[in-house]
Amino acid sequence: MAALAAVRCAKRASERMQFQQIVGSSPALELVLEQVQLVGPTDSTVLILGETGTGKELIAGAIHSVSRRSGRPFLKLNCAAIPAELLESELFGHERGAFTGAVAQRLGRFEAANRGTLFLDEIGDMPFTLQAKLMRVLQEQEFERLGSTITRRADVRIVSATNQDLGALIANKQFRPDLYYRLNVFPIILPPLRERVSDIPLLVWHFVEKYRERMSKQISKISDDSMDALKKCPWPGNIRELQNFIERAVVLTRGDVLELPPHPAVLLTKSVPVTLRESERHHVLKALEATNGVVGGPFGAAARLGMPRTTLMYKMQKHGIRFGRRFETETEAKF
């Protein structure tokens, strides 16, 4: 049995920085948090890329929390959750009578987030006709409410996120290239959960603690076989899928040992379609994690992958893979 107390120690280590809501200690997550610490104190726009359920909103909140705007508003807007005809009003506000149903003046998110941060989730779903107005605000920090000719100014930092391929949207003329370049000043790529397998036990206990308190359960253990099964699952829905699965497990549990739903083997048979590029990136990350970041030498990641060190270095650069300082120091010593 994996005792709850033992895992709590590892969890505390994962909170060594100030990102207390972000659970994990894998090299892939450490790289993301290092990037957050670098870009957070600046006013640069950030584009967070990642599959559904990887925690893009949490990372956006972390960026705001380490910025000079942390004492100011942090507002969120999901561009895919609001009808296109209402999205402009949500962003820029409107005057009374600007359209049918506008019975009162309303501030938009840009005015409400003044001197703070605005997180635009699912930016790839923003209507093409509205993208030019967003581009103007990013460049000039100026806009008008719907139904008004008065130009207003707002000092707002933009953090956006998407799980879509913006390059493909640009090719299909569904996304403005100038807006993409303006948003993509500092991209952060979130790894899927299948590239953070070592974080799964921490995440499992994090969610167990959350739901056992809510449901007044006494869960304190999980069998090694159950944890191994959870680590082998592909989790195509990433952390969100794992969270929902653990909530269901807590509901089912009657004793102090976490009981997984009746047919967890179904999860193990799921196949996750990945591109050749994603597969190569996954194998490189796994090899680096297994060697503690050592690239060269007879026991390094290059040897494990059966390729020259220079080839592996090229592939790391191609996939944007760069480990934290302690790994860089070790690899430099081994070269």
C-alpha positions in Angstrom: 0.0 0.0 0.0 1.2 3.5 -0.8 0.5 5.5 2.4 -1.0 9.0 2.2 1.7 10.4 4.5 4.6 9.3 2.3 3.1 10.9 -0.7 2.4 14.1 1.2 6.2 14.6 1.6 6.7 14.5 -2.1 3.8 16.8 -2.7 5.3 19.4 -0.4 8.5 19.2 -2.5 6.4 19.9 -5.6 5.2 23.2 -3.9 8.8 24.4 -3.4 8.0 27.5 -5.5 5.0 29.8 -5.1 2.7 27.9 -7.5 0.8 26.1 -4.8 -2.2 25.1 -7.0 0.0 23.5 -9.6 0.7 19.9 -8.5 3.8 18.0 -9.8 7.5 17.8 -9.8 8.4 16.3 -13.2 11.1 17.8 -15.4 8.5 18.7 -18.0 6.4 20.7 -15.5 9.5 22.3 -14.0 10.4 23.7 -17.4 6.9 25.2 -17.7 7.2 26.8 -14.3 10.7 28.1 -15.1 9.2 29.8 -18.1 6.4 31.3 -16.0 8.9 32.8 -13.6 10.8 34.3 -16.5 7.9 35.9 -18.4 5.6 36.6 -15.4 7.3 39.8 -14.2 7.3 41.3 -17.7 4.3 42.7 -19.6 4.8 40.5 -22.6 1.8 38.7 -24.1 1.9 35.0 -23.6 0.3 32.2 -25.7 -0.3 29.0 -23.8 -0.6 25.9 -26.0 -1.7 22.5 -24.9 -4.3 19.8 -25.2 -7.6 20.0 -23.5 -7.4 19.4 -19.8 -3.6 20.2 -19.4 -4.2 23.2 -17.0 -3.9 26.2 -19.2 -6.0 28.4 -16.9 -3.9 27.5 -13.9 -0.7 28.5 -15.8 -2.4 31.8 -16.8 -3.2 32.5 -13.2 0.4 31.7 -12.2 1.7 34.2 -14.7 -0.5 36.8 -13.2 0.4 35.9 -9.7 4.2 36.6 -10.3 3.6 39.8 -12.3 3.6 43.4 -11.1 -0.1 43.3 -11.8 -0.8 40.6 -9.2 -2.7 43.1 -7.0 -5.0 44.0 -9.9 -7.8 42.1 -11.5 -7.3 38.8 -13.2 -10.3 38.3 -15.5 -11.1 35.3 -17.7 -13.1 35.0 -20.9 -13.7 31.8 -22.9 -14.0 32.8 -26.5 -15.7 29.5 -27.4 -18.4 29.7 -24.7 -20.0 33.0 -25.8 -22.1 33.5 -29.0 -20.2 35.4 -31.6 -22.7 38.3 -31.6 -22.2 38.8 -27.9 -18.5 38.4 -27.7 -17.7 41.9 -28.9 -19.9 43.4 -26.1 -18.2 41.1 -23.5 -14.8 42.3 -24.6 -15.4 46.0 -25.1 -18.7 46.8 -23.4 -21.7 48.6 -24.8 -23.9 51.6 -24.3 -27.6 51.5 -23.5 -29.6 50.9 -26.7 -26.5 49.7 -28.7 -28.5 46.6 -29.7 -31.7 44.9 -28.9 -31.6 43.9 -25.2 -29.0 46.5 -24.2 -31.1 48.1 -21.6 -28.2 49.5 -19.6 -24.6 50.5 -20.0 -22.1 47.7 -19.4 -18.3 47.7 -19.0 -16.4 45.1 -21.1 -13.6 42.9 -19.9 -10.9 45.3 -21.1 -12.2 48.1 -18.9 -12.8 45.9 -16.0 -9.3 44.4 -16.2 -7.6 47.8 -16.5 -4.0 47.6 -15.1 -4.5 43.8 -14.6 -4.5 40.7 -16.7 -7.1 39.4 -19.2 -7.0 35.6 -19.9 -8.5 34.8 -23.3 -9.1 31.1 -23.4 -9.8 29.2 -26.6 -8.5 32.2 -28.6 -8.6 30.1 -31.8 -12.4 30.2 -31.7 -12.6 34.0 -31.8 -14.6 35.1 -34.9 -12.4 36.3 -37.7 -14.3 39.6 -37.9 -13.5 40.4 -34.3 -9.8 39.6 -34.5 -9.0 43.0 -36.1 -10.5 44.8 -33.2 -8.6 42.7 -30.7 -5.4 43.4 -32.7 -6.1 47.2 -32.4 -6.4 47.0 -28.6 -3.2 45.0 -28.4 -1.3 47.5 -30.5 -2.9 50.9 -29.5 -4.6 50.0 -26.2 -7.6 51.8 -27.6 -11.2 50.7 -28.2 -14.8 51.9 -28.3 -17.8 50.4 -26.6 -20.6 49.2 -28.8 -22.9 52.1 -29.6 -20.3 54.7 -28.7 -17.8 56.9 -30.6 -15.7 57.8 -27.6 -12.3 56.2 -27.7 -11.2 54.6 -24.4 -7.9 53.3 -23.2 -7.0 50.3 -21.2 -3.7 49.1 -19.8 -4.3 45.3 -19.9 -1.9 42.4 -20.2 -3.1 39.6 -22.5 -2.5 35.9 -21.8 -4.3 33.7 -24.3 -4.6 29.9 -24.7 -5.7 27.4 -27.3 -5.7 23.7 -28.0 -6.0 24.3 -31.7 -3.3 24.5 -34.4 -3.2 28.2 -35.1 -0.9 27.6 -38.1 -3.6 25.5 -39.7 -6.3 28.1 -38.9 -4.1 30.8 -40.5 -3.6 28.6 -43.6 -7.4 28.3 -43.8 -7.9 32.0 -43.4 -9.7 31.5 -40.1 -7.1 33.3 -38.0 -5.2 36.5 -38.7 -1.4 36.0 -39.0 -0.7 39.5 -37.5 -2.8 38.7 -34.5 -1.0 35.4 -34.1 2.4 37.1 -34.2 1.2 39.6 -31.6 -0.1 37.0 -29.2 2.8 34.6 -29.7 5.5 36.8 -28.2 6.2 34.2 -25.5 4.7 30.8 -26.2 4.4 28.2 -23.4 3.7 24.6 -24.4 2.0 22.5 -21.7 3.0 18.8 -21.8 0.1 16.3 -21.9 -0.3 14.1 -18.8 1.2 11.1 -20.7 4.5 13.0 -20.7 4.2 13.7 -16.9 3.7 10.1 -15.7 5.8 10.7 -12.5 3.3 13.4 -11.5 0.3 11.1 -11.5 0.7 9.8 -7.9 0.8 13.4 -6.7 -2.2 14.4 -8.7 -4.1 11.3 -7.6 -3.6 12.1 -3.9 -4.3 15.8 -4.5 -7.7 14.9 -5.9 -8.3 12.2 -3.3 -7.8 14.7 -0.5 -10.0 17.3 -2.2 -13.0 14.9 -2.7 -12.6 12.8 0.5 -13.0 16.0 2.6 -16.0 17.1 0.6 -17.6 13.7 0.9 -16.5 13.0 4.5 -14.6 9.8 3.5 -11.7 8.3 5.4 -9.5 7.3 2.4 -5.8 7.1 3.3 -4.4 4.3 1.0 -4.3 3.1 -2.6 -3.0 -0.3 -3.7 0.2 -0.4 -5.7 -1.6 -2.2 -8.5 -4.3 0.5 -8.7 -1.6 3.2 -8.8 0.3 1.3 -11.5 -2.9 1.0 -13.5 -3.5 4.8 -13.2 0.0 5.5 -14.4 -0.4 3.3 -17.4 -3.6 4.9 -18.6 -3.1 7.2 -21.6 -5.5 9.9 -20.2 -6.5 11.6 -23.5 -8.5 14.1 -21.5 -5.3 14.8 -19.4 -5.6 16.2 -15.8 -9.3 17.0 -16.2 -10.1 13.4 -17.1 -7.9 12.1 -14.2 -9.7 14.5 -11.8 -13.1 13.3 -12.9 -12.1 9.7 -12.6 -10.7 10.1 -9.1 -13.9 11.9 -8.0 -15.9 8.9 -9.3 -13.5 6.6 -7.4 -14.0 8.5 -4.1 -17.7 8.3 -4.5 -17.5 4.5 -4.9 -15.0 3.9 -2.0 -16.5 2.6 1.3 -13.3 2.0 3.3 -9.9 3.6 3.7 -8.5 2.1 0.5 -9.4 3.9 -2.7 -11.6 1.8 -4.9 -11.3 2.4 -8.7 -14.4 2.2 -10.8 -15.5 -1.4 -11.9 -13.8 -1.6 -15.3 -10.5 0.4 -15.2 -9.1 -2.0 -17.8 -11.2 -0.2 -20.3 -9.0 2.8 -19.9 -5.9 0.8 -20.6 -7.2 -0.3 -24.0 -7.8 3.3 -25.2 -5.5 4.3 -28.0 -4.4 7.9 -28.2 -3.7 9.0 -31.8 -0.5 11.1 -31.9 1.5 12.5 -34.8 5.1 11.3 -35.6 6.4 14.6 -34.2 4.5 14.1 -30.9 5.8 10.5 -30.6 9.4 11.6 -31.2 9.1 14.4 -28.6 7.6 11.9 -26.1 10.4 9.4 -26.5 13.1 12.2 -26.1 11.4 13.4 -22.9 11.1 9.9 -21.5 14.8 9.2 -22.2 15.9 12.5 -20.6 13.8 11.9 -17.5 15.2 8.4 -17.2 18.7 9.7 -17.2 18.1 12.7 -15.0 18.8 15.0 -17.8 22.2 13.6 -18.8 22.5 13.7 -22.6 25.9 12.3 -23.5 28.1 9.4 -22.2 27.5 5.7 -22.2 24.5 6.0 -19.8 23.0 9.2 -21.2 19.8 9.8 -23.1 21.5 9.7 -26.5 22.8 6.2 -25.8 19.4 5.0 -24.6 17.8 6.3 -27.8 20.6 4.9 -30.0 21.7 8.1 -31.6 24.7 10.5 -31.5 24.6 13.2 -28.9 24.6 16.0 -31.5 21.5 14.4 -33.1 19.7 14.3 -29.8 20.7 18.0 -29.1 19.2 18.9 -32.5 16.0 17.1 -31.7 15.7 18.8 -28.3 16.1 22.1 -29.9 13.5 21.2 -32.6 10.9 20.2 -30.0 11.7 23.1 -27.6 13.0 20.8 -24.9 15.2 22.4 -22.3 15.6 21.1 -18.8 16.1 23.2 -15.7 19.4 24.5 -14.4 20.4 21.5 -12.4 20.0 19.3 -15.5 21.8 21.8 -17.7 24.8 21.7 -15.3 24.9 18.0 -15.2 24.7 17.6 -19.0 27.4 20.2 -19.5 29.7 18.3 -17.2 29.1 15.1 -19.1 29.7 16.4 -22.7 
